[in-house]
Amino acid sequence: MMAADQTVHGVPPSLSAKVVGSFAYLTVRDRLPTILTKVIDTIHRNKNKFFEEYGEEGIEAEKQTISLLSKLRNELQTDKPILAVTDGLQDTESWNQYLQRHQRLQGDVSWFKSPWLYVECYMYRRIQEAVWLNPPISDYDVFNEGKTQSFFESQQAVMTLCTYLENVNKSLAELSKNQLLEHFNKLLQVSLWGNKCDLSISAGQDNSQKMSPIDSLNSLQPFILVDDSSMVWTSLQRPGQPGKTTAVRVDVVLDNAGFELVTDLVFADFLVSSGLVHEVHFHGKSFPWFVSDVTAKDFQWTIRQTMAANHKWMSKSGVQWQSYLKEGVWFYHDHPFWTQPHEFCDMAADAPDLYATLQGADLVLFKGDLNYRKLTSDREWDHTVSFGTALRGFGPAPLCSLRTLKANVQVGLQQGHGEKLTSQEPDWMTSGKYAVIQFYSPKSEQ
């Protein structure tokens, strides 16, 4: 059942704060203002730093930025209309066209009456606008402190992971295919559960990884609601004579910096060193986004910190990652589409260059909750609707969502499974306790 018939019939409404008491409503009412308040507080706490670096100009910029953010918070809390973006950056026009599209569709576009996905993305774009309009602090990352802290507080778990990787790499030559598959599944799951460390869902509260990520996998297994890892594995296999494999490329659409990014780098390292994959393309955000999402600066910083670590296997991993980038085995990209409110089914039309890039991959891994919401258009789908149907025609390549559930959309479940979970744990879709490894291949639709 492909998306063509879905777009006219049977596409449910977007999740929205219109429904009082819903998770979207509570997010817009409580969580988003909390995040804004923290941003304002962070900028204010750094007043002296701005003064030291830029003198009076820095203080003036700090005041102006706080004034714009306070205005934004007031607009949000009083359900004011969504305003056009005014900073004239490369994506300004695209954002304003998106607003016009919604005005044509629904007339009154405001914080509580419009799709939750749109207004949440819009808030982060307006935070960026407030900072950008105020040089000399216009490249200040208001979320950097939290991301840095999350990385340092997860050091023990990072060391454990790098040690595990070293042991796997040492024994690669002797591993049977089944043993290789076992390590693949473990590191795929580590990358999956790394997604628990999300600072936007905890509104910036400490969410670092304290336990050994490998040791906790067995106890987490029952909470994976959909596990398509065997299909992910199959998508990387290339038939043919041994030693004559065709090059395999994996793209990873990243989510959070900090510990989660390390789990993604470790998994990517394993894919390359084991020969399963020849090229990895990472996709991050072009500006600070959803509190803890990875930007180019975070990506480079994490590799530098890993290299500089006072731990043999951690620093060895960092050196290896740096050389993958230098040698053109790993690539980092950002694209304005990732920091826009569009559902991914719009990508082919609105960002054809990015869609074409993803078509070059043999597998695209989408990390985290926001990517899942965009994959499924953040709509009120029935839980039994297939993942392929909810993608509404999006399928540049075989793809897999690695996601811990933190928003109330989930498709591809067996009949009755969602209802059973709801009766046992009403917040199962938003607690971050459950997860999916959900695979889709456009080939299977043909």
MIMAR-949307 format. One record per residue (C-alpha): residue in three letters; x, y, z. Coordinates in Angstrom, 2 decimals. Layout:
N
type; x; y; z
Ala; X; Y; Z $
...
//
This chain:
446
type; x; y; z
Met; 0.00; 0.00; 0.00 $
Met; 1.92; 3.02; -1.24 $
Ala; 1.55; 6.64; -0.34 $
Ala; -0.18; 7.76; -3.53 $
Asp; -3.60; 6.68; -2.29 $
Gln; -2.73; 7.75; 1.24 $
Thr; -2.23; 11.42; 0.44 $
Val; -5.84; 11.80; -0.62 $
His; -7.50; 9.31; 1.70 $
Gly; -6.65; 8.12; 5.12 $
Val; -3.87; 10.53; 6.14 $
Pro; -4.70; 11.39; 9.75 $
Pro; -4.37; 14.91; 11.19 $
Ser; -1.07; 16.26; 12.52 $
Leu; -0.35; 16.02; 16.23 $
Ser; -1.07; 19.42; 17.72 $
Ala; -1.36; 21.31; 21.03 $
Lys; -5.03; 21.91; 20.16 $
Val; -5.87; 18.78; 22.13 $
Val; -5.74; 19.92; 25.76 $
Gly; -3.87; 17.41; 27.95 $
Ser; -2.13; 15.71; 24.99 $
Phe; 1.66; 15.29; 24.99 $
Ala; 1.90; 17.96; 22.26 $
Tyr; -0.14; 20.33; 24.43 $
Leu; 2.00; 19.70; 27.53 $
Thr; 5.16; 20.17; 25.45 $
Val; 4.06; 23.53; 24.09 $
Arg; 2.60; 24.65; 27.41 $
Asp; 5.40; 23.47; 29.74 $
Arg; 8.51; 22.08; 28.11 $
Leu; 9.14; 24.68; 25.41 $
Pro; 8.85; 27.68; 27.80 $
Thr; 11.21; 25.85; 30.20 $
Ile; 13.78; 25.43; 27.42 $
Leu; 13.46; 29.12; 26.48 $
Thr; 13.89; 30.16; 30.12 $
Lys; 17.09; 28.06; 30.31 $
Val; 18.40; 29.67; 27.12 $
Ile; 17.73; 33.15; 28.54 $
Asp; 19.45; 32.15; 31.78 $
Thr; 22.48; 30.74; 29.92 $
Ile; 22.96; 33.95; 27.93 $
His; 22.59; 36.05; 31.07 $
Arg; 25.11; 33.91; 33.00 $
Asn; 27.64; 34.44; 30.20 $
Lys; 27.32; 38.24; 30.36 $
Asn; 30.82; 38.68; 31.83 $
Lys; 32.33; 36.42; 29.19 $
Phe; 30.73; 38.50; 26.42 $
Phe; 32.02; 41.67; 28.12 $
Glu; 35.56; 40.27; 28.36 $
Glu; 35.52; 39.26; 24.70 $
Tyr; 33.66; 42.17; 23.12 $
Gly; 33.39; 44.96; 25.73 $
Glu; 30.21; 47.08; 25.84 $
Glu; 29.14; 45.67; 22.48 $
Gly; 28.94; 42.21; 24.03 $
Ile; 26.75; 43.46; 26.89 $
Glu; 24.44; 45.25; 24.46 $
Ala; 24.14; 42.09; 22.31 $
Glu; 23.35; 40.02; 25.42 $
Lys; 20.56; 42.46; 26.41 $
Gln; 19.05; 42.57; 22.92 $
Thr; 19.13; 38.78; 22.55 $
Ile; 17.41; 38.28; 25.92 $
Ser; 14.80; 40.86; 24.96 $
Leu; 13.99; 38.99; 21.71 $
Leu; 13.86; 35.63; 23.53 $
Ser; 11.58; 37.00; 26.27 $
Lys; 9.26; 38.32; 23.55 $
Leu; 9.32; 34.88; 21.90 $
Arg; 8.44; 33.18; 25.19 $
Asn; 5.52; 35.56; 25.67 $
Glu; 4.25; 34.89; 22.12 $
Leu; 4.37; 31.16; 22.79 $
Gln; 2.66; 31.29; 26.18 $
Thr; -0.16; 33.56; 24.95 $
Asp; -0.75; 31.59; 21.71 $
Lys; 0.11; 34.52; 19.43 $
Pro; 0.29; 34.12; 15.63 $
Ile; 3.47; 32.62; 14.19 $
Leu; 5.57; 35.45; 12.69 $
Ala; 7.79; 35.53; 9.62 $
Val; 11.55; 35.08; 10.16 $
Thr; 13.43; 38.34; 9.50 $
Asp; 17.17; 37.64; 9.60 $
Gly; 17.75; 37.17; 5.87 $
Leu; 19.77; 33.95; 6.13 $
Gln; 19.83; 31.26; 3.45 $
Asp; 16.79; 29.45; 4.86 $
Thr; 14.68; 32.54; 5.73 $
Glu; 12.67; 32.45; 2.53 $
Ser; 11.99; 28.73; 2.86 $
Trp; 10.69; 29.21; 6.44 $
Asn; 8.44; 32.07; 5.37 $
Gln; 7.08; 30.10; 2.41 $
Tyr; 6.27; 27.26; 4.82 $
Leu; 4.37; 29.75; 7.02 $
Gln; 2.42; 31.02; 4.00 $
Arg; 1.57; 27.44; 3.03 $
His; 0.07; 26.90; 6.52 $
Gln; -1.77; 30.22; 6.43 $
Arg; -3.44; 29.12; 3.20 $
Leu; -4.31; 25.73; 4.71 $
Gln; -5.56; 26.74; 8.15 $
Gly; -5.83; 30.51; 8.26 $
Asp; -4.90; 31.12; 11.90 $
Val; -1.34; 29.85; 12.41 $
Ser; -0.48; 30.06; 16.10 $
Trp; 1.47; 28.13; 18.73 $
Phe; -1.35; 25.99; 20.12 $
Lys; -3.45; 25.68; 16.95 $
Ser; -0.80; 24.55; 14.44 $
Pro; 1.04; 21.24; 13.98 $
Trp; 3.28; 20.55; 16.97 $
Leu; 6.19; 19.50; 14.71 $
Tyr; 6.07; 22.89; 12.98 $
Val; 5.87; 25.10; 16.08 $
Glu; 8.57; 23.17; 17.94 $
Cys; 11.00; 23.46; 14.99 $
Tyr; 9.99; 27.11; 14.61 $
Met; 10.93; 27.87; 18.23 $
Tyr; 14.51; 26.68; 17.65 $
Arg; 14.73; 28.70; 14.44 $
Arg; 13.58; 31.83; 16.33 $
Ile; 16.16; 31.19; 19.10 $
Gln; 18.75; 31.15; 16.35 $
Glu; 17.34; 34.35; 14.87 $
Ala; 17.56; 36.12; 18.23 $
Val; 21.26; 35.23; 18.51 $
Trp; 22.09; 35.86; 14.85 $
Leu; 20.57; 39.34; 14.84 $
Asn; 22.96; 40.35; 17.62 $
Pro; 26.60; 40.37; 16.61 $
Pro; 29.20; 40.01; 18.03 $
Ile; 27.61; 37.03; 19.85 $
Ser; 25.84; 35.79; 16.71 $
Asp; 27.70; 32.47; 16.50 $
Tyr; 27.22; 31.65; 20.20 $
Asp; 25.77; 28.14; 20.77 $
Val; 23.24; 28.57; 23.58 $
Phe; 23.13; 24.77; 24.08 $
Asn; 26.87; 24.11; 24.11 $
Glu; 27.24; 23.86; 27.90 $
Gly; 24.70; 21.04; 28.16 $
Lys; 26.20; 19.09; 25.25 $
Thr; 29.72; 19.40; 26.67 $
Gln; 28.56; 18.35; 30.14 $
Ser; 26.72; 15.32; 28.73 $
Phe; 29.93; 14.19; 27.01 $
Phe; 32.14; 14.55; 30.09 $
Glu; 29.61; 12.94; 32.44 $
Ser; 29.45; 9.88; 30.19 $
Gln; 33.23; 9.32; 30.18 $
Gln; 33.09; 5.96; 31.93 $
Ala; 30.60; 4.61; 29.41 $
Val; 32.66; 6.02; 26.51 $
Met; 35.81; 4.27; 27.80 $
Thr; 33.92; 0.98; 28.13 $
Leu; 32.65; 1.32; 24.58 $
Cys; 36.05; 2.18; 23.08 $
Thr; 37.61; -0.78; 24.94 $
Tyr; 34.92; -3.09; 23.57 $
Leu; 35.58; -1.75; 20.06 $
Glu; 39.33; -2.32; 20.44 $
Asn; 38.75; -5.94; 21.48 $
Val; 36.43; -6.54; 18.52 $
Asn; 38.87; -4.94; 16.08 $
Lys; 41.75; -7.09; 17.41 $
Ser; 39.80; -10.29; 16.80 $
Leu; 38.17; -9.40; 13.44 $
Ala; 40.32; -11.78; 11.40 $
Glu; 39.18; -14.78; 13.48 $
Leu; 35.47; -13.97; 13.69 $
Ser; 32.91; -16.22; 12.04 $
Lys; 30.01; -14.59; 10.22 $
Asn; 27.74; -15.35; 13.17 $
Gln; 30.14; -13.73; 15.65 $
Leu; 30.39; -10.68; 13.40 $
Leu; 26.60; -10.52; 13.32 $
Glu; 26.50; -10.70; 17.11 $
His; 28.86; -7.70; 17.44 $
Phe; 26.88; -5.86; 14.76 $
Asn; 23.63; -6.36; 16.70 $
Lys; 25.21; -5.25; 19.97 $
Leu; 26.67; -2.05; 18.55 $
Leu; 23.47; -1.30; 16.62 $
Gln; 21.58; -1.57; 19.92 $
Val; 24.16; 0.57; 21.75 $
Ser; 23.56; 3.26; 19.10 $
Leu; 19.80; 2.78; 19.54 $
Trp; 19.86; 3.17; 23.33 $
Gly; 22.36; 6.02; 23.10 $
Asn; 19.28; 7.91; 21.95 $
Lys; 18.00; 7.91; 25.54 $
Cys; 20.53; 10.70; 26.24 $
Asp; 18.39; 13.47; 24.81 $
Leu; 18.50; 16.91; 26.43 $
Ser; 15.45; 18.39; 24.67 $
Ile; 13.10; 15.78; 26.16 $
Ser; 14.50; 16.36; 29.66 $
Ala; 14.33; 20.13; 29.01 $
Gly; 18.09; 20.28; 29.51 $
Gln; 18.29; 18.23; 32.74 $
Asp; 21.27; 15.87; 33.13 $
Asn; 20.70; 12.89; 30.89 $
Ser; 24.16; 11.39; 30.60 $
Gln; 25.03; 7.71; 30.33 $
Lys; 26.40; 6.32; 33.61 $
Met; 26.15; 2.53; 33.14 $
Ser; 28.14; 0.28; 30.85 $
Pro; 26.22; 0.44; 27.58 $
Ile; 27.16; -3.15; 26.65 $
Asp; 26.16; -4.72; 29.99 $
Ser; 22.69; -3.20; 29.96 $
Leu; 21.67; -4.54; 26.51 $
Asn; 20.08; -7.81; 27.68 $
Ser; 17.86; -6.09; 30.21 $
Leu; 16.76; -3.55; 27.56 $
Gln; 15.92; -6.16; 24.91 $
Pro; 12.24; -6.64; 25.96 $
Phe; 11.61; -2.90; 25.43 $
Ile; 12.40; -3.00; 21.69 $
Leu; 8.87; -3.00; 20.23 $
Val; 9.93; -3.55; 16.60 $
Asp; 13.27; -5.20; 15.87 $
Asp; 14.15; -5.29; 12.18 $
Ser; 17.89; -5.62; 12.80 $
Ser; 18.11; -8.75; 10.64 $
Met; 16.84; -6.70; 7.66 $
Val; 19.40; -3.98; 8.43 $
Trp; 22.14; -6.64; 8.40 $
Thr; 20.83; -8.13; 5.14 $
Ser; 20.81; -4.70; 3.47 $
Leu; 24.61; -4.54; 3.96 $
Gln; 25.35; -7.99; 2.56 $
Arg; 26.74; -8.15; -0.97 $
Pro; 26.56; -11.50; -2.75 $
Gly; 29.42; -12.44; -5.06 $
Gln; 32.88; -13.89; -4.75 $
Pro; 34.72; -13.33; -1.48 $
Gly; 36.99; -10.31; -1.65 $
Lys; 35.05; -8.83; -4.56 $
Thr; 32.35; -6.98; -2.69 $
Thr; 30.91; -3.85; -4.21 $
Ala; 31.43; -0.71; -2.12 $
Val; 28.73; -0.26; 0.50 $
Arg; 27.80; 3.19; 1.77 $
Val; 25.84; 3.96; 4.94 $
Asp; 24.46; 7.41; 5.74 $
Val; 23.69; 8.31; 9.36 $
Val; 21.28; 11.17; 10.01 $
Leu; 22.52; 12.14; 13.47 $
Asp; 20.52; 13.17; 16.51 $
Asn; 22.17; 14.11; 19.82 $
Ala; 25.71; 15.21; 20.62 $
Gly; 27.38; 13.87; 23.77 $
Phe; 27.19; 10.15; 24.49 $
Glu; 24.79; 9.33; 21.66 $
Leu; 27.19; 10.71; 19.04 $
Val; 29.98; 8.53; 20.46 $
Thr; 27.75; 5.43; 20.08 $
Asp; 27.17; 6.40; 16.43 $
Leu; 30.91; 6.89; 15.80 $
Val; 31.76; 3.56; 17.44 $
Phe; 29.14; 1.76; 15.34 $
Ala; 30.40; 3.47; 12.16 $
Asp; 33.99; 2.53; 13.05 $
Phe; 32.96; -1.12; 13.46 $
Leu; 31.10; -1.09; 10.12 $
Val; 34.24; 0.17; 8.33 $
Ser; 36.89; -1.86; 10.18 $
Ser; 34.87; -5.09; 9.70 $
Gly; 34.66; -4.44; 5.96 $
Leu; 30.83; -4.46; 6.02 $
Val; 30.85; -0.84; 4.82 $
His; 33.34; 1.21; 2.81 $
Glu; 32.03; 4.72; 3.32 $
Val; 30.00; 6.49; 6.02 $
His; 28.30; 9.85; 5.52 $
Phe; 27.13; 11.65; 8.67 $
His; 24.43; 14.31; 8.44 $
Gly; 24.19; 16.92; 11.21 $
Lys; 22.49; 20.25; 11.81 $
Ser; 23.68; 23.56; 10.39 $
Phe; 22.93; 25.43; 13.64 $
Pro; 22.15; 24.53; 17.30 $
Trp; 18.86; 22.63; 17.29 $
Phe; 16.54; 20.79; 19.71 $
Val; 18.94; 21.46; 22.62 $
Ser; 21.41; 18.65; 22.04 $
Asp; 21.55; 17.95; 18.29 $
Val; 24.93; 17.57; 16.59 $
Thr; 26.42; 20.50; 14.64 $
Ala; 29.72; 20.48; 12.69 $
Lys; 31.43; 22.08; 15.71 $
Asp; 30.11; 19.36; 18.05 $
Phe; 31.21; 16.65; 15.62 $
Gln; 34.79; 17.97; 15.36 $
Trp; 34.97; 18.76; 19.09 $
Thr; 33.87; 15.23; 20.07 $
Ile; 36.57; 13.64; 17.91 $
Arg; 39.23; 16.02; 19.29 $
Gln; 38.17; 15.30; 22.89 $
Thr; 38.26; 11.56; 22.24 $
Met; 41.75; 11.86; 20.74 $
Ala; 42.95; 13.88; 23.74 $
Ala; 41.47; 11.50; 26.34 $
Asn; 43.78; 10.09; 28.97 $
His; 42.67; 6.55; 28.13 $
Lys; 44.51; 4.35; 25.70 $
Trp; 41.61; 2.91; 23.69 $
Met; 39.54; 6.07; 23.78 $
Ser; 42.34; 8.19; 22.33 $
Lys; 43.16; 5.45; 19.81 $
Ser; 39.52; 5.54; 18.65 $
Gly; 39.64; 9.32; 18.29 $
Val; 42.83; 9.14; 16.19 $
Gln; 41.22; 6.49; 13.98 $
Trp; 38.08; 8.61; 13.47 $
Gln; 40.14; 11.63; 12.52 $
Ser; 42.02; 9.57; 9.93 $
Tyr; 38.76; 8.20; 8.48 $
Leu; 37.73; 11.82; 7.84 $
Lys; 41.12; 12.73; 6.37 $
Glu; 41.19; 9.68; 4.11 $
Gly; 37.66; 10.23; 2.76 $
Val; 36.18; 7.12; 4.37 $
Trp; 33.94; 9.22; 6.64 $
Phe; 32.22; 12.45; 5.60 $
Tyr; 30.29; 15.05; 7.56 $
His; 27.54; 17.12; 5.87 $
Asp; 24.88; 19.54; 6.97 $
His; 21.99; 20.80; 4.88 $
Pro; 19.38; 23.49; 5.70 $
Phe; 16.57; 20.95; 5.20 $
Trp; 17.45; 19.17; 8.48 $
Thr; 16.72; 22.39; 10.42 $
Gln; 13.39; 23.07; 8.75 $
Pro; 9.91; 21.91; 9.80 $
His; 9.19; 19.82; 6.69 $
Glu; 8.00; 16.24; 6.86 $
Phe; 10.46; 14.03; 5.01 $
Cys; 7.89; 13.14; 2.33 $
Asp; 8.44; 16.77; 1.17 $
Met; 12.20; 16.26; 0.71 $
Ala; 12.17; 15.20; -2.96 $
Ala; 10.25; 18.38; -3.86 $
Asp; 11.75; 20.86; -1.36 $
Ala; 15.36; 19.63; -1.17 $
Pro; 15.96; 17.56; -4.33 $
Asp; 19.75; 17.86; -3.91 $
Leu; 19.61; 16.26; -0.45 $
Tyr; 17.21; 13.55; -1.67 $
Ala; 19.66; 12.75; -4.49 $
Thr; 22.53; 12.56; -1.96 $
Leu; 20.61; 10.01; 0.14 $
Gln; 19.81; 7.99; -2.99 $
Gly; 23.55; 7.28; -3.19 $
Ala; 23.42; 5.28; 0.07 $
Asp; 22.84; 1.53; 0.46 $
Leu; 21.31; 2.20; 3.88 $
Val; 20.25; 5.38; 5.68 $
Leu; 20.05; 5.25; 9.48 $
Phe; 17.78; 7.90; 10.99 $
Lys; 18.65; 8.48; 14.63 $
Gly; 16.15; 9.56; 17.23 $
Asp; 12.68; 10.80; 17.85 $
Leu; 12.50; 13.99; 15.78 $
Asn; 13.66; 12.12; 12.67 $
Tyr; 10.95; 9.52; 13.33 $
Arg; 8.32; 12.23; 13.68 $
Lys; 9.44; 13.73; 10.36 $
Leu; 9.58; 10.30; 8.68 $
Thr; 5.98; 9.60; 9.69 $
Ser; 4.77; 13.23; 9.24 $
Asp; 4.06; 13.39; 13.01 $
Arg; 0.45; 12.35; 12.53 $
Glu; -2.17; 10.47; 14.52 $
Trp; -1.56; 7.18; 12.72 $
Asp; -3.16; 3.98; 13.92 $
His; -0.39; 1.87; 15.52 $
Thr; -0.98; -0.96; 13.03 $
Val; -0.38; 1.19; 9.92 $
Ser; 2.79; -0.03; 8.18 $
Phe; 5.99; 2.04; 8.41 $
Gly; 6.05; 2.15; 4.58 $
Thr; 2.56; 3.69; 4.45 $
Ala; 3.40; 6.31; 7.09 $
Leu; 6.48; 7.36; 5.06 $
Arg; 4.05; 8.65; 2.38 $
Gly; 6.34; 8.03; -0.57 $
Phe; 9.64; 8.90; 1.10 $
Gly; 12.20; 6.24; 0.17 $
Pro; 15.48; 7.49; -1.30 $
Ala; 17.20; 4.24; -0.21 $
Pro; 16.65; 1.37; 2.25 $
Leu; 16.27; 3.11; 5.61 $
Cys; 16.09; 2.32; 9.29 $
Ser; 14.85; 4.36; 12.22 $
Leu; 16.76; 3.84; 15.49 $
Arg; 14.56; 5.56; 18.00 $
Thr; 13.63; 5.58; 21.67 $
Leu; 10.00; 6.71; 21.93 $
Lys; 9.53; 10.26; 23.24 $
Ala; 6.52; 11.48; 21.24 $
Asn; 3.09; 10.00; 20.67 $
Val; 3.47; 8.57; 17.20 $
Gln; 4.31; 4.92; 16.56 $
Val; 3.43; 2.75; 13.57 $
Gly; 4.14; -0.79; 12.43 $
Leu; 2.93; -2.59; 15.57 $
Gln; 1.00; -5.86; 15.67 $
Gln; -2.79; -5.69; 16.15 $
Gly; -3.63; -4.96; 19.79 $
His; -0.03; -4.31; 20.90 $
Gly; -0.46; -0.52; 21.21 $
Glu; -3.72; -0.89; 23.16 $
Lys; -2.15; -3.41; 25.52 $
Leu; 0.78; -1.06; 26.21 $
Thr; -1.59; 1.87; 26.75 $
Ser; -3.57; -0.06; 29.34 $
Gln; -0.37; -1.09; 31.19 $
Glu; 1.64; 2.14; 30.82 $
Pro; -0.31; 5.14; 29.56 $
Asp; 2.92; 7.05; 28.83 $
Trp; 4.69; 4.26; 26.88 $
Met; 5.02; 6.45; 23.77 $
Thr; 6.69; 9.37; 25.54 $
Ser; 8.77; 7.95; 28.42 $
Gly; 11.89; 7.00; 26.43 $
Lys; 11.64; 3.50; 27.93 $
Tyr; 10.65; 1.77; 24.67 $
Ala; 12.48; 1.72; 21.35 $
Val; 12.28; 0.56; 17.73 $
Ile; 14.71; -0.61; 15.08 $
Gln; 12.32; -0.11; 12.16 $
Phe; 13.38; -0.87; 8.59 $
Tyr; 11.87; -0.03; 5.21 $
Ser; 13.13; -0.66; 1.70 $
Pro; 11.55; 1.02; -1.34 $
Lys; 12.56; -2.10; -3.31 $
Ser; 10.10; -4.20; -1.32 $
Glu; 7.25; -1.98; -2.57 $
Gln; 7.95; -2.67; -6.24 $
//
